[in-house]
């Protein structure tokens, strides 16, 4: 599995509304790190601990260390067990000053008082103008503080083997209805060719599909959560993919980023890929001989609804127990908004930046040779603007994702349907909240 995909597996998706409503039900922000004194500069040299999962981040940190002898940063890659490692460190009172946290993990860790509010630092609150608005709303928990800074996002698009579509005289689809029709045409023209694959063990990807269709999974009002994981919009998405699976028009035996997945693409057995911005390097690095055969176009839409979805992305959070908040803010702001740092993170780690300055990087405004010199990042930038910011994550999303994956795997094997998977996820959401004494009810 490629390094980019490894961090994708660990990253997650979320939107502004998730944290805005969470602020209304979680405990108050911890007092630690919120006083004015806590943001006073340290006297003398300090060393910060920063844990992350991003390939090449050590080189970015080296650049900082060369420029800032009095604020040194030590980095640790925790990609093997990101949240297990963080959870154990928090329990032991040995959490790092800063840590990479996926957007959908923020609500869960927030309920555990895992973060420090950095809003006492004027530099932290001033950083708001540097980031895409919906990402900032996540990290401030609806304006209640600054608990993290956005790092990257995963606006979605459609990767297509344009040569295969052209070979069989099939237009590249712009809607999901057209995509299903193209799936039939491709398979009829070549029985060994599928339009894409459905990975039942990838709830984060499936959630991105739900997000695109304005599926309201959670809301918060009346002092409790309202769980609508199996909404009509969610059922529309599930029914669509269930039909493709039942008609054997998509493969279900490939795991995202696996050797088998790349082999299937290499053998011209799969003609497209529904992916995110950070995935552009996957095919470039693993299928170099297919250079010039791939294009990236907007994600197919649900009729006239031009909304897109997001899959992946992370923040860099201020962790509870950090002793140098002033210096942490200074490094965190540089890491996620300085053009030189952002360029390195994009080149080495494949990050698609959440900072406005990152979206203006020269590397993101040029044509990409592997993709016919097309300006693929223009597609992702447009996708980012069409992400539904009312989509909400609940505080037990990890548990819900596991239940969803288990049921999707059964459906892919012919035991039940994707509608059943939504029902299982709904039940898991309600039970997990009840187990944690979080008020919740089914329906709006």
Phi and psi in degrees as a GROMACS rama.xvg file:
@    title "Ramachandran Plot"
@    xaxis  label "Phi"
@    yaxis  label "Psi"
@TYPE xy
-68.5199  157.423  UNK-2
-62.8173  -35.9388  UNK-3
-62.018  -43.4595  UNK-4
-69.3134  -33.6835  UNK-5
-57.6586  -47.6527  UNK-6
-71.9709  -26.757  UNK-7
-63.6617  -42.2984  UNK-8
-58.5907  -34.0991  UNK-9
-86.3725  -25.5845  UNK-10
-80.0717  170.035  UNK-11
-149.731  -179.409  UNK-12
-120.673  154.582  UNK-13
-167.461  176.425  UNK-14
-139.964  176.836  UNK-15
-58.0167  -41.626  UNK-16
-62.896  -31.6614  UNK-17
-58.9825  -43.3244  UNK-18
-84.775  -25.3336  UNK-19
-63.8555  -45.5204  UNK-20
-75.6377  -29.6598  UNK-21
-61.7942  -35.7231  UNK-22
-58.4092  -25.475  UNK-23
-80.6569  -13.2881  UNK-24
-121.909  -15.2234  UNK-25
-86.2985  171.004  UNK-26
-68.7566  159.648  UNK-27
-59.1963  158.125  UNK-28
-59.4459  138.899  UNK-29
-60.4685  146.844  UNK-30
-70.8561  -29.1088  UNK-31
-56.0461  129.048  UNK-32
83.8536  5.09033  UNK-33
-104.794  -11.5741  UNK-34
-78.7566  159.01  UNK-35
-62.8345  -35.8628  UNK-36
-64.6703  -28.2257  UNK-37
-68.3532  -14.2979  UNK-38
-103.926  13.0407  UNK-39
-72.0852  140.444  UNK-40
-60.0606  145.751  UNK-41
-70.6371  154.178  UNK-42
-94.3375  102.536  UNK-43
101.998  -174.358  UNK-44
-72.005  140.83  UNK-45
-129.311  158.824  UNK-46
-125.691  125.417  UNK-47
-102.252  150.66  UNK-48
-107.462  127.476  UNK-49
-129.979  116.178  UNK-50
-105.643  137.083  UNK-51
-156.576  179.554  UNK-52
-123.507  10.929  UNK-53
-88.1122  124.237  UNK-54
-58.9161  136.076  UNK-55
80.5325  0.540308  UNK-56
-64.6277  -26.1334  UNK-57
-61.8686  -33.933  UNK-58
-72.3859  -34.5693  UNK-59
-65.6455  -42.9075  UNK-60
-64.3808  -36.9938  UNK-61
-59.0256  -39.5242  UNK-62
-62.284  -44.5138  UNK-63
-59.9235  -47.2637  UNK-64
-61.2409  -34.9672  UNK-65
-66.7819  -32.1041  UNK-66
-90.9429  -14.2534  UNK-67
-134.164  76.2891  UNK-68
-62.3377  -23.9837  UNK-69
-90.9248  -9.92581  UNK-70
-128.933  90.3289  UNK-71
-91.835  145.905  UNK-72
-124.146  130.985  UNK-73
-107.547  128.578  UNK-74
-110.167  148.169  UNK-75
-135.83  126.887  UNK-76
-86.3994  121.364  UNK-77
-117.568  30.942  UNK-78
-65.066  -21.7346  UNK-79
-68.4783  -32.4122  UNK-80
-157.571  70.4693  UNK-81
-54.6039  -59.2271  UNK-82
-81.9575  -24.9522  UNK-83
-65.6173  -43.427  UNK-84
-63.6918  -44.5832  UNK-85
-64.9158  -42.6056  UNK-86
-61.1392  -43.7686  UNK-87
-64.6059  -39.63  UNK-88
-65.9269  -39.05  UNK-89
-65.0542  -42.7061  UNK-90
-62.8855  -35.1989  UNK-91
-86.1862  -2.07307  UNK-92
71.0411  27.2286  UNK-93
-126.558  34.2034  UNK-94
-69.0299  153.353  UNK-95
-73.6766  170.445  UNK-96
-65.7404  -38.0814  UNK-97
-137.753  145.365  UNK-98
-150.578  146.338  UNK-99
-73.9313  127.601  UNK-100
-134.552  125.371  UNK-101
-64.1084  150.79  UNK-102
-55.6004  -40.7139  UNK-103
-80.3531  -6.66605  UNK-104
-90.0951  -15.4379  UNK-105
-57.3957  -48.3107  UNK-106
-59.7421  -42.0893  UNK-107
-62.038  -48.9103  UNK-108
-69.7605  -29.0247  UNK-109
-60.8584  -41.3309  UNK-110
-66.3526  -17.1524  UNK-111
-97.5314  9.16527  UNK-112
52.5305  44.8867  UNK-113
-83.1888  -11.605  UNK-114
-113.757  160.091  UNK-115
-106.785  137.069  UNK-116
-81.918  115.803  UNK-117
-92.8706  10.5419  UNK-118
-68.5379  -11.5248  UNK-119
-66.8718  -19.833  UNK-120
-91.6177  119.05  UNK-121
-59.6884  -31.7038  UNK-122
-65.7818  -29.8504  UNK-123
-72.0093  -46.5409  UNK-124
-69.1426  -32.4039  UNK-125
-70.4082  -19.5342  UNK-126
-69.4133  -13.9055  UNK-127
-51.2889  -40.5491  UNK-128
-70.5852  -9.02234  UNK-129
-88.3144  -10.2052  UNK-130
-122.043  156.243  UNK-131
-56.3287  127.588  UNK-132
-50.5966  -44.515  UNK-133
-67.4289  -27.1013  UNK-134
-74.392  -36.4465  UNK-135
-65.3422  -40.2695  UNK-136
-59.1355  -30.4199  UNK-137
-60.7831  -50.1914  UNK-138
-78.7274  -15.9397  UNK-139
-97.9956  0.86429  UNK-140
49.8793  58.961  UNK-141
67.5109  27.9638  UNK-142
87.852  11.1891  UNK-143
-86.4008  -7.47184  UNK-144
167.912  -169.341  UNK-145
-128.236  103.48  UNK-146
-104.946  -9.91857  UNK-147
-165.696  166.562  UNK-148
-116.684  138.706  UNK-149
-61.9693  146.096  UNK-150
-116.914  -57.5741  UNK-151
-146.941  167.679  UNK-152
-134.822  174.95  UNK-153
-136.474  59.5762  UNK-154
-57.7522  139.346  UNK-155
-95.2583  157.773  UNK-156
-158.029  179.197  UNK-157
-109.973  120.336  UNK-158
-89.8309  127.533  UNK-159
-130.042  141.361  UNK-160
-81.4315  87.2762  UNK-161
-59.7981  -28.7938  UNK-162
-67.7408  -35.2273  UNK-163
-71.7335  -39.5047  UNK-164
-63.5191  -41.8457  UNK-165
-67.0851  -40.8189  UNK-166
-56.3351  -39.1874  UNK-167
-99.8958  10.0972  UNK-168
64.4923  36.8231  UNK-169
-113.559  128.523  UNK-170
-70.8959  144.258  UNK-171
-67.685  122.804  UNK-172
-70.961  144.795  UNK-173
-112.25  -13.3651  UNK-174
-125.207  163.573  UNK-175
-69.7909  -31.18  UNK-176
-63.0528  -44.7522  UNK-177
-65.8398  -32.8718  UNK-178
-65.3874  -42.319  UNK-179
-65.1404  -39.3985  UNK-180
-64.9446  -40.0293  UNK-181
-65.263  -35.178  UNK-182
-60.7939  -41.856  UNK-183
-66.2925  -42.941  UNK-184
-65.7452  -42.7806  UNK-185
-63.9093  -44.5786  UNK-186
-68.2424  -33.0357  UNK-187
-69.3502  -39.014  UNK-188
-69.9957  -33.3419  UNK-189
-146.915  102.432  UNK-190
-56.8416  -21.1186  UNK-191
-88.4046  0.292963  UNK-192
-108.497  126.834  UNK-193
-114.077  149.989  UNK-194
-71.1159  -32.259  UNK-195
-165.296  -168.558  UNK-196
-129.82  156.067  UNK-197
-114.711  114.93  UNK-198
-93.6232  104.192  UNK-199
-69.2094  -13.4622  UNK-200
-99.403  24.5509  UNK-201
-130.758  79.409  UNK-202
-65.0333  -33.3048  UNK-203
-61.5251  -41.2923  UNK-204
-64.5882  -46.208  UNK-205
-63.2787  -37.32  UNK-206
-62.1292  -34.2539  UNK-207
-63.4365  -35.2287  UNK-208
-68.3028  -40.4141  UNK-209
-64.2769  -42.436  UNK-210
-56.6073  -43.8813  UNK-211
-59.1844  -33.6946  UNK-212
-91.971  21.0648  UNK-213
55.7504  39.2016  UNK-214
-76.5702  112.853  UNK-215
-86.2017  99.3275  UNK-216
-81.1974  -33.4332  UNK-217
-144.079  153.723  UNK-218
-148.002  167.191  UNK-219
-135.607  122.101  UNK-220
-163.166  159.672  UNK-221
59.6833  34.062  UNK-222
62.8717  26.2941  UNK-223
-154.702  160.282  UNK-224
-81.2912  145.581  UNK-225
-116.871  121.049  UNK-226
-103.673  118.005  UNK-227
-132.61  48.3103  UNK-228
-58.8714  -37.7745  UNK-229
-97.971  52.9848  UNK-230
-71.6322  169.382  UNK-231
-60.9449  -37.7548  UNK-232
-65.6347  -40.0088  UNK-233
-65.2621  -40.75  UNK-234
-66.099  -31.3587  UNK-235
-63.5073  -43.8585  UNK-236
-65.9158  -46.0708  UNK-237
-61.9778  -43.5045  UNK-238
-63.6603  -37.442  UNK-239
-61.3925  -50.7095  UNK-240
-73.3209  -29.4209  UNK-241
-63.1644  -40.2176  UNK-242
-64.989  -42.1017  UNK-243
-62.8237  -37.8932  UNK-244
-68.129  -47.2784  UNK-245
-62.6475  -35.4224  UNK-246
-84.1135  2.78974  UNK-247
56.838  39.2745  UNK-248
-97.0162  -10.7283  UNK-249
-130.474  149.293  UNK-250
-84.754  147.794  UNK-251
-122.896  10.3276  UNK-252
-103.153  11.4046  UNK-253
-116.985  132.545  UNK-254
-96.3092  138.097  UNK-255
-58.3466  128.272  UNK-256
80.9712  3.74074  UNK-257
-81.2164  163.066  UNK-258
-59.6697  -37.9703  UNK-259
-65.4941  -36.1178  UNK-260
-63.4906  -48.6651  UNK-261
-63.742  -35.658  UNK-262
-63.7729  -38.9137  UNK-263
-65.6833  -40.7921  UNK-264
-68.1207  -38.3878  UNK-265
-62.2584  -34.5726  UNK-266
-87.8653  10.5473  UNK-267
59.0467  38.0751  UNK-268
-97.3977  -12.364  UNK-269
-134.301  134.505  UNK-270
-105.512  -9.44965  UNK-271
-155.515  172.335  UNK-272
-149.686  123.649  UNK-273
-89.8763  105.828  UNK-274
-138.569  -171.278  UNK-275
-116.966  172.335  UNK-276
-59.1533  -40.2336  UNK-277
-67.3776  -13.6259  UNK-278
-83.373  -1.05305  UNK-279
-60.4659  -29.8695  UNK-280
-79.914  -15.0645  UNK-281
-60.04  -52.0199  UNK-282
-74.0946  -38.291  UNK-283
-57.2938  -43.7425  UNK-284
-84.849  -27.7729  UNK-285
-103.593  -17.7452  UNK-286
-131.236  61.1683  UNK-287
-60.4258  -28.2162  UNK-288
-73.4932  -10.0104  UNK-289
-97.354  15.8296  UNK-290
-56.7586  135.723  UNK-291
88.1544  -10.2557  UNK-292
-97.006  -12.1598  UNK-293
-105.489  144.691  UNK-294
-131.454  159.151  UNK-295
-123.528  124.04  UNK-296
-128.551  167.688  UNK-297
-57.7628  150.026  UNK-298
-60.9674  138.047  UNK-299
-55.6058  146.29  UNK-300
-111.574  163.717  UNK-301
-88.3065  90.673  UNK-302
61.7127  -128.437  UNK-303
-84.0455  -5.68087  UNK-304
-75.3526  109.466  UNK-305
-88.8379  14.3418  UNK-306
-64.2988  151.984  UNK-307
-115.654  -178.297  UNK-308
-127.153  171.016  UNK-309
-127.8  138.911  UNK-310
-137.047  108.276  UNK-311
99.3487  176.177  UNK-312
118.378  152.998  UNK-313
-145.323  170.575  UNK-314
-121.55  170.967  UNK-315
-116.35  109.448  UNK-316
-93.0594  149.145  UNK-317
-87.0026  108.695  UNK-318
-85.386  145.721  UNK-319
-61.1183  132.535  UNK-320
105.68  -12.1018  UNK-321
-62.7168  137.311  UNK-322
-102.013  -5.73217  UNK-323
-131.676  70.2677  UNK-324
-64.6904  -41.944  UNK-325
-57.2282  -47.339  UNK-326
-71.6743  -34.0404  UNK-327
-63.7816  -41.3802  UNK-328
-63.1328  -42.1084  UNK-329
-62.4735  -47.385  UNK-330
-67.5962  -44.8892  UNK-331
-60.3872  -41.2232  UNK-332
-65.4175  -43.8881  UNK-333
-62.1603  -46.383  UNK-334
-57.8793  -37.1025  UNK-335
-110.6  7.43395  UNK-336
-140.825  -12.3036  UNK-337
-75.7097  127.197  UNK-338
-56.4655  -38.1318  UNK-339
-66.7828  -42.849  UNK-340
-65.2853  -43.349  UNK-341
-63.3854  -38.2345  UNK-342
-63.4363  -41.7384  UNK-343
-66.2393  -41.2868  UNK-344
-65.3418  -35.9286  UNK-345
-69.9928  -43.5157  UNK-346
-70.0178  -44.5845  UNK-347
-87.45  -36.767  UNK-348
-112.942  -3.31321  UNK-349
71.4672  17.5918  UNK-350
-70.7551  137.651  UNK-351
-101.222  107.622  UNK-352
-64.4181  147.915  UNK-353
-89.5403  -14.9131  UNK-354
-79.3295  143.24  UNK-355
-58.2532  -38.2284  UNK-356
-62.5362  -32.8313  UNK-357
-67.7485  -34.3905  UNK-358
-70.4674  -15.065  UNK-359
-101.976  11.5345  UNK-360
-60.9908  138.748  UNK-361
-52.405  -38.3047  UNK-362
-64.7066  -24.5845  UNK-363
-94.5684  1.06048  UNK-364
-110.958  -0.182718  UNK-365
-102.427  162.038  UNK-366
-69.7679  146.482  UNK-367
-103.051  116.638  UNK-368
-50.2485  -43.1605  UNK-369
-60.294  -33.6917  UNK-370
-102.028  52.2212  UNK-371
57.4653  27.9099  UNK-372
59.7295  22.7105  UNK-373
-74.6115  149.383  UNK-374
-84.7519  75.258  UNK-375
-64.465  -28.3571  UNK-376
-73.9504  -16.6132  UNK-377
-65.6893  -35.4164  UNK-378
-64.9124  -43.9848  UNK-379
-70.1227  -35.3277  UNK-380
-63.4585  -40.6632  UNK-381
-68.2143  -38.01  UNK-382
-60.8302  -42.5137  UNK-383
-59.7367  -34.3168  UNK-384
-72.6133  -16.2604  UNK-385
-107.51  18.9329  UNK-386
-84.1116  130.113  UNK-387
-71.0378  111.109  UNK-388
-82.9169  1.26128  UNK-389
-90.5077  -5.03231  UNK-390
-66.1814  136.998  UNK-391
-126.866  137.873  UNK-392
-103.932  145.244  UNK-393
-88.2996  173.487  UNK-394
-80.2279  -2.01295  UNK-395
-126.488  40.1787  UNK-396
-62.3289  -34.3243  UNK-397
-61.2592  -44.2586  UNK-398
-63.9055  -41.6449  UNK-399
-63.639  -42.0575  UNK-400
-61.31  -40.6194  UNK-401
-64.3859  -40.8075  UNK-402
-66.0715  -39.8087  UNK-403
-63.3382  -45.3242  UNK-404
-63.2103  -42.6553  UNK-405
-60.4878  -43.9616  UNK-406
-73.5272  -33.8489  UNK-407
-66.43  -37.4457  UNK-408
-63.2152  -39.7171  UNK-409
-65.3465  -41.9109  UNK-410
-63.2633  -41.1104  UNK-411
-64.4449  -26.695  UNK-412
-90.5267  3.46671  UNK-413
93.6289  5.2808  UNK-414
-103.563  89.9017  UNK-415
92.5946  -172.818  UNK-416
-130.293  173.041  UNK-417
-68.9985  -25.623  UNK-418
-61.8967  -40.4385  UNK-419
-62.92  -34.4067  UNK-420
-65.3444  -39.0288  UNK-421
-63.761  -41.2003  UNK-422
-63.459  -40.141  UNK-423
-64.5869  -39.6019  UNK-424
-67.2625  -39.139  UNK-425
-60.4749  -47.735  UNK-426
-63.1647  -40.0314  UNK-427
-64.9901  -37.7604  UNK-428
-63.5789  -46.7613  UNK-429
-66.0064  -42.8616  UNK-430
-66.7157  -43.2864  UNK-431
-66.0349  -34.9127  UNK-432
-69.7719  -41.1239  UNK-433
-61.5127  -41.5059  UNK-434
-62.6529  -27.5306  UNK-435
-100.958  13.9431  UNK-436
58.8782  35.0166  UNK-437
-98.3223  117.7  UNK-438
-59.2873  126.738  UNK-439
-153.702  151.507  UNK-440
-146.35  154.055  UNK-441
-77.1206  142.65  UNK-442
86.3443  170.313  UNK-443
